[in-house]
Amino acid sequence: MNSHTAANYGLHVEPAPLVHVQGEQAVLWRAPLNAWKSKTKLRGLGPLAPGDLLPAFGSLVPSELVVRHNGRKLELAKDYVVAPEWAAIALVENSEVPDGAEVEVDYAFSLRRLDAWVEHPDGTRELRQGVADLTVPQPPMIEPGERHLANVFVDYAQTAETAELYWILTDDEHGGTLTQPGRIPRTMRKLRAGEPVRIVCWGDSVTIGGDVSSPEFAFPRVFENRLRALYPSAPLTVEQIAVGGSESRNWIEPDKYQHPTRHHECRWERVVEAKPDVVTIEFVNDDQFPTSEFRPRYDEILRRLSAIDAEVILVTPHFTAPGWMAFHSNRDAEIRPYVFDLLALAAERHLAVADVSSRWASLWKQGLPYSTLLKNGLNHPDDRGHQLFADELLQCFK
Protein backbone atom coordinates (compact mmCIF):
# COMPACT_ATOMS: atom_id res chain seq x y z
CA MET A 1 0.00 0.00 0.00
CA ASN A 2 1.21 3.53 -0.80
CA SER A 3 2.55 4.93 2.49
CA HIS A 4 1.07 8.32 1.60
CA THR A 5 -2.54 7.14 1.41
CA ALA A 6 -5.02 8.12 4.08
CA ALA A 7 -6.15 4.49 4.32
CA ASN A 8 -2.69 3.56 5.56
CA TYR A 9 -3.47 5.63 8.69
CA GLY A 10 -6.93 4.19 9.18
CA LEU A 11 -8.74 7.33 8.01
CA HIS A 12 -12.20 6.92 6.52
CA VAL A 13 -12.41 9.16 3.46
CA GLU A 14 -15.57 9.89 1.52
CA PRO A 15 -15.12 10.08 -2.25
CA ALA A 16 -15.49 13.46 -3.90
CA PRO A 17 -19.00 13.96 -5.30
CA LEU A 18 -19.98 13.67 -8.94
CA VAL A 19 -21.82 16.40 -10.81
CA HIS A 20 -24.35 15.14 -13.38
CA VAL A 21 -25.29 17.14 -16.46
CA GLN A 22 -28.36 16.17 -18.50
CA GLY A 23 -29.14 17.16 -22.07
CA GLU A 24 -26.33 19.64 -22.75
CA GLN A 25 -26.74 20.96 -26.29
CA ALA A 26 -23.67 20.54 -28.50
CA VAL A 27 -22.66 20.42 -32.14
CA LEU A 28 -20.51 17.56 -33.39
CA TRP A 29 -18.01 17.76 -36.22
CA ARG A 30 -15.75 15.37 -38.08
CA ALA A 31 -12.75 17.56 -37.26
CA PRO A 32 -10.17 15.41 -35.45
CA LEU A 33 -9.74 15.71 -31.71
CA ASN A 34 -6.91 18.07 -30.82
CA ALA A 35 -6.63 18.39 -27.02
CA TRP A 36 -8.06 21.71 -25.78
CA LYS A 37 -8.27 22.96 -29.36
CA SER A 38 -10.93 20.38 -30.24
CA LYS A 39 -14.03 21.96 -31.79
CA THR A 40 -16.54 20.46 -29.34
CA LYS A 41 -15.85 20.43 -25.61
CA LEU A 42 -18.27 19.88 -22.75
CA ARG A 43 -19.05 23.26 -21.26
CA GLY A 44 -19.68 22.22 -17.68
CA LEU A 45 -16.04 21.37 -16.96
CA GLY A 46 -14.31 24.69 -17.37
CA PRO A 47 -14.50 28.42 -18.06
CA LEU A 48 -15.82 29.06 -21.55
CA ALA A 49 -14.20 31.86 -23.52
CA PRO A 50 -14.82 32.79 -27.15
CA GLY A 51 -13.38 29.97 -29.22
CA ASP A 52 -11.62 28.29 -26.32
CA LEU A 53 -12.29 26.06 -23.35
CA LEU A 54 -9.73 24.61 -20.98
CA PRO A 55 -11.48 21.82 -19.08
CA ALA A 56 -10.78 20.49 -15.62
CA PHE A 57 -8.24 18.01 -16.94
CA GLY A 58 -9.22 14.43 -16.10
CA SER A 59 -12.46 15.20 -14.29
CA LEU A 60 -14.84 13.66 -16.84
CA VAL A 61 -16.18 10.19 -15.95
CA PRO A 62 -16.14 8.42 -19.35
CA SER A 63 -18.57 5.69 -18.32
CA GLU A 64 -21.28 8.32 -17.69
CA LEU A 65 -21.09 9.85 -21.18
CA VAL A 66 -24.21 9.44 -23.36
CA VAL A 67 -24.64 11.22 -26.71
CA ARG A 68 -28.00 11.35 -28.52
CA HIS A 69 -28.95 12.60 -31.98
CA ASN A 70 -32.65 12.99 -32.76
CA GLY A 71 -33.39 10.78 -29.75
CA ARG A 72 -31.07 7.96 -30.87
CA LYS A 73 -28.23 6.98 -28.58
CA LEU A 74 -24.98 7.15 -30.52
CA GLU A 75 -22.32 4.47 -30.26
CA LEU A 76 -18.80 5.20 -29.10
CA ALA A 77 -16.19 4.47 -31.84
CA LYS A 78 -18.93 3.82 -34.43
CA ASP A 79 -20.49 7.29 -34.34
CA TYR A 80 -18.18 9.41 -32.21
CA VAL A 81 -14.89 9.45 -30.34
CA VAL A 82 -13.98 11.13 -27.08
CA ALA A 83 -10.81 12.50 -25.48
CA PRO A 84 -11.86 12.16 -21.82
CA GLU A 85 -8.99 14.17 -20.31
CA TRP A 86 -10.02 17.18 -22.40
CA ALA A 87 -13.78 16.50 -22.28
CA ALA A 88 -13.78 16.69 -26.07
CA ILE A 89 -15.96 14.75 -28.52
CA ALA A 90 -16.07 14.46 -32.33
CA LEU A 91 -17.74 12.44 -35.04
CA VAL A 92 -15.84 9.59 -36.64
CA GLU A 93 -15.21 9.91 -40.36
CA ASN A 94 -17.73 7.24 -41.46
CA SER A 95 -20.50 8.10 -38.99
CA GLU A 96 -24.02 8.30 -40.38
CA VAL A 97 -24.56 11.42 -38.26
CA PRO A 98 -24.18 14.50 -40.49
CA ASP A 99 -21.30 16.87 -39.93
CA GLY A 100 -22.37 19.78 -37.74
CA ALA A 101 -25.26 17.83 -36.22
CA GLU A 102 -26.88 19.10 -33.05
CA VAL A 103 -26.79 16.52 -30.26
CA GLU A 104 -27.70 16.20 -26.60
CA VAL A 105 -25.06 15.01 -24.15
CA ASP A 106 -25.49 13.52 -20.69
CA TYR A 107 -22.32 13.21 -18.63
CA ALA A 108 -20.85 13.36 -15.17
CA PHE A 109 -17.64 14.80 -13.82
CA SER A 110 -15.88 14.49 -10.51
CA LEU A 111 -14.89 17.24 -8.11
CA ARG A 112 -11.82 17.46 -5.87
CA ARG A 113 -11.67 17.94 -2.12
CA LEU A 114 -9.08 18.65 0.58
CA ASP A 115 -9.99 17.29 4.00
CA ALA A 116 -8.07 18.24 7.16
CA TRP A 117 -6.87 15.81 9.82
CA VAL A 118 -7.19 17.81 13.03
CA GLU A 119 -6.19 17.14 16.62
CA HIS A 120 -8.40 18.79 19.24
CA PRO A 121 -7.03 20.26 22.50
CA ASP A 122 -8.19 17.12 24.39
CA GLY A 123 -6.07 14.90 22.11
CA THR A 124 -8.94 13.46 20.05
CA ARG A 125 -8.62 13.60 16.29
CA GLU A 126 -11.07 14.33 13.49
CA LEU A 127 -10.96 14.12 9.71
CA ARG A 128 -12.81 17.32 8.81
CA GLN A 129 -14.26 17.42 5.33
CA GLY A 130 -13.44 20.33 3.04
CA VAL A 131 -15.67 21.91 0.42
CA ALA A 132 -15.39 20.21 -2.98
CA ASP A 133 -14.32 22.25 -5.99
CA LEU A 134 -13.81 21.57 -9.68
CA THR A 135 -10.08 22.43 -9.65
CA VAL A 136 -8.90 24.35 -6.57
CA PRO A 137 -10.26 22.87 -3.33
CA GLN A 138 -9.05 24.36 -0.07
CA PRO A 139 -8.89 22.69 3.34
CA PRO A 140 -11.51 23.59 5.95
CA MET A 141 -10.91 26.14 8.70
CA ILE A 142 -8.74 25.17 11.66
CA GLU A 143 -10.08 26.55 14.93
CA PRO A 144 -7.92 28.16 17.64
CA GLY A 145 -6.33 25.53 19.87
CA GLU A 146 -6.53 22.82 17.23
CA ARG A 147 -3.48 21.23 15.67
CA HIS A 148 -3.51 20.77 11.91
CA LEU A 149 -1.80 17.43 11.35
CA ALA A 150 -2.30 16.80 7.64
CA ASN A 151 -4.55 17.26 4.65
CA VAL A 152 -6.13 14.47 2.64
CA PHE A 153 -6.37 15.10 -1.09
CA VAL A 154 -9.34 13.41 -2.74
CA ASP A 155 -8.65 13.83 -6.44
CA TYR A 156 -11.03 13.14 -9.33
CA ALA A 157 -12.98 9.91 -8.83
CA GLN A 158 -10.56 8.67 -6.18
CA THR A 159 -11.53 6.06 -3.62
CA ALA A 160 -10.77 5.97 0.08
CA GLU A 161 -7.94 3.57 -0.68
CA THR A 162 -6.16 5.95 -3.06
CA ALA A 163 -6.76 9.40 -1.49
CA GLU A 164 -3.37 10.79 -0.47
CA LEU A 165 -2.33 12.23 2.87
CA TYR A 166 -0.10 15.32 3.02
CA TRP A 167 1.50 15.95 6.39
CA ILE A 168 1.93 19.54 7.57
CA LEU A 169 5.73 19.44 7.81
CA THR A 170 6.46 23.17 7.96
CA ASP A 171 4.75 26.51 8.42
CA ASP A 172 7.71 28.36 6.83
CA GLU A 173 6.19 29.50 3.56
CA HIS A 174 9.25 31.44 2.41
CA GLY A 175 12.15 29.11 3.21
CA GLY A 176 14.36 27.31 0.73
CA THR A 177 14.20 29.58 -2.31
CA LEU A 178 17.11 31.10 -4.20
CA THR A 179 15.51 34.55 -4.36
CA GLN A 180 18.05 37.18 -3.29
CA PRO A 181 17.83 40.92 -2.65
CA GLY A 182 20.52 43.38 -3.70
CA ARG A 183 20.81 42.69 -7.42
CA ILE A 184 18.89 45.68 -8.80
CA PRO A 185 21.02 48.44 -7.20
CA ARG A 186 20.08 51.35 -9.50
CA THR A 187 16.37 50.72 -9.04
CA MET A 188 16.76 50.38 -5.29
CA ARG A 189 18.67 53.68 -5.04
CA LYS A 190 15.83 55.44 -6.84
CA LEU A 191 13.17 53.84 -4.65
CA ARG A 192 14.97 54.79 -1.44
CA ALA A 193 15.49 58.33 -2.71
CA GLY A 194 11.80 58.66 -3.51
CA GLU A 195 12.44 59.02 -7.25
CA PRO A 196 10.08 57.72 -9.97
CA VAL A 197 10.53 54.04 -10.86
CA ARG A 198 9.06 52.26 -13.88
CA ILE A 199 8.70 48.47 -13.78
CA VAL A 200 7.66 46.29 -16.71
CA CYS A 201 6.32 42.80 -16.05
CA TRP A 202 6.98 41.04 -19.35
CA GLY A 203 5.60 37.61 -20.08
CA ASP A 204 2.73 35.34 -21.06
CA SER A 205 -0.79 34.61 -19.80
CA VAL A 206 0.42 34.22 -16.22
CA THR A 207 1.75 37.79 -16.22
CA ILE A 208 -1.59 38.90 -17.65
CA GLY A 209 -3.38 37.09 -14.82
CA GLY A 210 -5.17 34.34 -16.74
CA ASP A 211 -7.98 32.84 -14.63
CA VAL A 212 -7.52 35.05 -11.55
CA SER A 213 -10.80 35.93 -9.87
CA SER A 214 -10.30 39.63 -10.60
CA PRO A 215 -7.57 41.61 -12.41
CA GLU A 216 -6.23 43.08 -9.19
CA PHE A 217 -5.20 39.59 -8.06
CA ALA A 218 -2.76 39.10 -10.96
CA PHE A 219 0.74 39.04 -9.52
CA PRO A 220 1.91 42.35 -11.10
CA ARG A 221 -0.96 44.19 -9.41
CA VAL A 222 -0.47 42.42 -6.07
CA PHE A 223 3.27 43.09 -6.25
CA GLU A 224 2.69 46.75 -7.18
CA ASN A 225 0.39 47.38 -4.21
CA ARG A 226 2.78 45.76 -1.78
CA LEU A 227 5.79 47.61 -3.21
CA ARG A 228 3.93 50.93 -2.87
CA ALA A 229 3.39 50.13 0.79
CA LEU A 230 7.13 49.50 1.23
CA TYR A 231 8.18 52.70 -0.59
CA PRO A 232 5.26 55.14 -0.24
CA SER A 233 7.29 58.20 -1.25
CA ALA A 234 8.48 56.79 -4.60
CA PRO A 235 6.19 57.33 -7.62
CA LEU A 236 5.74 53.84 -9.08
CA THR A 237 4.55 52.61 -12.45
CA VAL A 238 4.09 48.86 -12.96
CA GLU A 239 3.05 47.89 -16.49
CA GLN A 240 2.03 44.45 -17.72
CA ILE A 241 3.41 43.86 -21.22
CA ALA A 242 2.37 40.30 -21.95
CA VAL A 243 0.54 38.14 -24.48
CA GLY A 244 -1.23 34.91 -23.65
CA GLY A 245 0.38 31.82 -25.13
CA SER A 246 3.54 33.70 -26.07
CA GLU A 247 7.14 32.59 -25.69
CA SER A 248 10.11 34.90 -25.42
CA ARG A 249 11.15 33.98 -28.96
CA ASN A 250 7.85 35.39 -30.33
CA TRP A 251 9.07 38.79 -29.12
CA ILE A 252 12.78 38.46 -29.89
CA GLU A 253 12.56 36.67 -33.26
CA PRO A 254 9.05 37.45 -34.54
CA ASP A 255 9.89 36.87 -38.19
CA LYS A 256 11.12 33.37 -37.45
CA TYR A 257 8.80 32.47 -34.57
CA GLN A 258 5.50 34.24 -35.07
CA HIS A 259 2.77 34.01 -32.44
CA PRO A 260 -0.05 32.02 -34.09
CA THR A 261 -2.83 34.51 -33.39
CA ARG A 262 -1.48 37.69 -31.76
CA HIS A 263 1.84 38.36 -33.42
CA HIS A 264 1.04 42.07 -33.78
CA GLU A 265 1.07 42.36 -29.96
CA CYS A 266 4.40 40.56 -29.48
CA ARG A 267 6.46 43.64 -30.26
CA TRP A 268 9.73 44.15 -28.40
CA GLU A 269 9.25 47.86 -29.05
CA ARG A 270 6.51 47.86 -26.42
CA VAL A 271 9.10 47.06 -23.75
CA VAL A 272 11.49 49.71 -25.07
CA GLU A 273 8.78 52.37 -25.27
CA ALA A 274 7.85 51.81 -21.61
CA LYS A 275 11.35 53.07 -20.60
CA PRO A 276 11.62 50.64 -17.68
CA ASP A 277 14.08 50.81 -14.82
CA VAL A 278 13.62 47.08 -14.30
CA VAL A 279 11.98 44.28 -16.29
CA THR A 280 10.65 41.07 -14.76
CA ILE A 281 10.75 38.11 -17.17
CA GLU A 282 8.13 35.38 -16.74
CA PHE A 283 7.69 32.81 -19.50
CA VAL A 284 6.46 29.46 -18.28
CA ASN A 285 6.03 28.64 -21.98
CA ASP A 286 9.83 28.77 -22.40
CA ASP A 287 10.19 25.62 -20.30
CA GLN A 288 9.61 23.45 -23.37
CA PHE A 289 12.86 24.43 -25.09
CA PRO A 290 16.25 22.75 -24.67
CA THR A 291 19.29 24.33 -23.06
CA SER A 292 20.92 24.73 -26.47
CA GLU A 293 18.24 27.28 -27.37
CA PHE A 294 18.10 28.97 -23.99
CA ARG A 295 21.48 30.66 -23.80
CA PRO A 296 21.61 32.46 -27.17
CA ARG A 297 18.04 33.68 -26.75
CA TYR A 298 18.47 34.96 -23.19
CA ASP A 299 21.87 36.47 -23.98
CA GLU A 300 20.07 38.47 -26.67
CA ILE A 301 17.32 39.49 -24.23
CA LEU A 302 19.91 40.69 -21.72
CA ARG A 303 21.80 42.55 -24.45
CA ARG A 304 18.64 44.38 -25.45
CA LEU A 305 17.75 45.26 -21.87
CA SER A 306 21.28 46.50 -21.23
CA ALA A 307 20.96 48.72 -24.29
CA ILE A 308 18.01 50.53 -22.68
CA ASP A 309 19.73 50.58 -19.28
CA ALA A 310 17.09 48.34 -17.65
CA GLU A 311 17.86 46.00 -14.79
CA VAL A 312 16.47 42.46 -14.84
CA ILE A 313 14.61 40.07 -12.58
CA LEU A 314 14.40 36.52 -13.91
CA VAL A 315 11.29 34.71 -12.68
CA THR A 316 11.48 30.93 -12.39
CA PRO A 317 8.12 29.48 -13.48
CA HIS A 318 5.44 27.89 -11.36
CA PHE A 319 4.56 24.21 -11.70
CA THR A 320 2.01 23.17 -14.33
CA ALA A 321 -0.16 20.02 -14.40
CA PRO A 322 1.76 16.94 -13.17
CA GLY A 323 1.27 15.20 -16.52
CA TRP A 324 2.81 18.15 -18.34
CA MET A 325 5.76 18.10 -15.93
CA ALA A 326 6.27 14.33 -16.37
CA PHE A 327 5.66 14.05 -12.62
CA HIS A 328 4.42 10.97 -10.81
CA SER A 329 2.96 12.97 -7.92
CA ASN A 330 2.48 16.41 -6.42
CA ARG A 331 5.62 15.77 -4.35
CA ASP A 332 8.10 15.54 -7.23
CA ALA A 333 11.05 17.93 -7.32
CA GLU A 334 11.80 20.43 -10.07
CA ILE A 335 13.26 18.78 -13.18
CA ARG A 336 12.93 21.38 -15.96
CA PRO A 337 16.25 22.35 -17.58
CA TYR A 338 14.84 25.84 -18.20
CA VAL A 339 14.64 26.51 -14.47
CA PHE A 340 18.21 25.37 -13.88
CA ASP A 341 19.35 27.44 -16.87
CA LEU A 342 17.68 30.55 -15.40
CA LEU A 343 19.32 30.00 -12.02
CA ALA A 344 22.73 29.37 -13.58
CA LEU A 345 22.45 32.51 -15.71
CA ALA A 346 21.44 34.56 -12.67
CA ALA A 347 24.44 33.28 -10.71
CA GLU A 348 26.88 33.84 -13.56
CA ARG A 349 25.70 37.35 -14.44
CA HIS A 350 24.77 38.37 -10.88
CA LEU A 351 21.15 38.93 -11.88
CA ALA A 352 18.14 39.15 -9.63
CA VAL A 353 15.93 36.07 -9.62
CA ALA A 354 12.47 35.58 -8.14
CA ASP A 355 12.50 31.86 -7.43
CA VAL A 356 8.82 30.99 -7.76
CA SER A 357 9.60 27.41 -8.74
CA SER A 358 10.97 26.59 -5.29
CA ARG A 359 7.86 27.99 -3.64
CA TRP A 360 5.67 25.64 -5.66
CA ALA A 361 8.03 22.71 -5.09
CA SER A 362 7.63 23.06 -1.32
CA LEU A 363 3.83 23.37 -1.18
CA TRP A 364 3.39 19.67 -0.36
CA LYS A 365 5.37 20.22 2.86
CA GLN A 366 2.64 22.68 3.87
CA GLY A 367 0.00 20.04 3.20
CA LEU A 368 -0.99 21.44 -0.19
CA PRO A 369 -0.80 19.39 -3.41
CA TYR A 370 0.47 22.05 -5.78
CA SER A 371 -2.02 21.08 -8.50
CA THR A 372 -4.83 22.39 -6.28
CA LEU A 373 -3.50 25.91 -6.97
CA LEU A 374 -4.01 25.58 -10.74
CA LYS A 375 -7.29 27.30 -11.46
CA ASN A 376 -7.77 25.81 -14.92
CA GLY A 377 -6.28 22.49 -13.84
CA LEU A 378 -3.37 22.89 -16.25
CA ASN A 379 -1.20 26.00 -16.22
CA HIS A 380 -2.95 29.04 -14.73
CA PRO A 381 -2.39 29.72 -11.01
CA ASP A 382 -5.30 30.78 -8.85
CA ASP A 383 -5.19 33.90 -6.67
CA ARG A 384 -3.06 32.09 -4.08
CA GLY A 385 -0.59 31.06 -6.75
CA HIS A 386 -0.22 34.67 -7.88
CA GLN A 387 0.49 35.67 -4.29
CA LEU A 388 3.53 33.38 -4.42
CA PHE A 389 4.83 35.28 -7.45
CA ALA A 390 4.31 38.60 -5.67
CA ASP A 391 6.04 37.26 -2.53
CA GLU A 392 9.21 36.34 -4.39
CA LEU A 393 9.31 39.49 -6.50
CA LEU A 394 8.96 41.62 -3.39
CA GLN A 395 11.98 39.90 -1.83
CA CYS A 396 14.10 41.28 -4.69
CA PHE A 397 13.21 44.82 -3.57
CA LYS A 398 14.31 44.55 0.06
Number of C-alpha atoms within 10 A of each C-alpha: 8 11 10 15 19 24 19 14 10 9 17 11 22 14 20 24 15 18 15 14 16 12 13 14 14 18 17 23 22 19 16 15 21 13 16 18 15 20 20 21 28 22 17 19 25 19 14 14 8 5 8 14 23 22 27 25 21 19 24 28 19 16 9 12 19 17 22 16 15 11 9 10 14 18 13 15 11 13 17 20 17 19 18 18 16 24 30 24 27 24 27 22 15 11 15 11 20 13 16 14 13 16 20 19 19 16 22 19 23 25 25 25 30 31 24 26 25 20 18 15 11 8 10 8 15 13 17 18 18 21 15 21 16 24 27 20 23 20 21 16 11 15 10 8 10 14 16 18 17 24 30 28 29 26 24 24 20 18 15 17 17 20 26 24 28 26 19 18 13 13 10 10 14 14 12 12 18 17 23 17 18 15 18 19 12 14 22 19 11 15 22 13 12 15 14 14 18 17 23 25 23 23 27 24 19 29 25 21 25 19 20 21 12 10 15 15 20 27 28 28 21 19 23 20 16 15 21 15 11 15 15 14 14 18 14 19 15 20 18 20 20 27 22 18 17 24 24 23 20 22 25 19 14 16 11 9 14 18 20 9 10 13 16 10 16 25 17 18 10 15 21 15 9 15 16 23 22 21 23 22 23 25 23 25 19 18 18 13 13 13 14 8 12 18 15 10 15 17 12 12 19 14 12 15 19 12 10 14 14 21 21 24 22 22 25 28 26 27 27 20 19 17 11 11 16 11 15 9 13 20 18 14 13 16 11 18 15 22 22 14 18 21 21 13 19 17 12 9 9 12 19 27 28 30 29 26 22 23 26 26 20 24 21 22 18 18 24 26 23 25 24 25 26 23 25 26 24 20 22 22 30 24 22 16 24 25 18 23 29 24 20 26 28 19 18 19 19 11
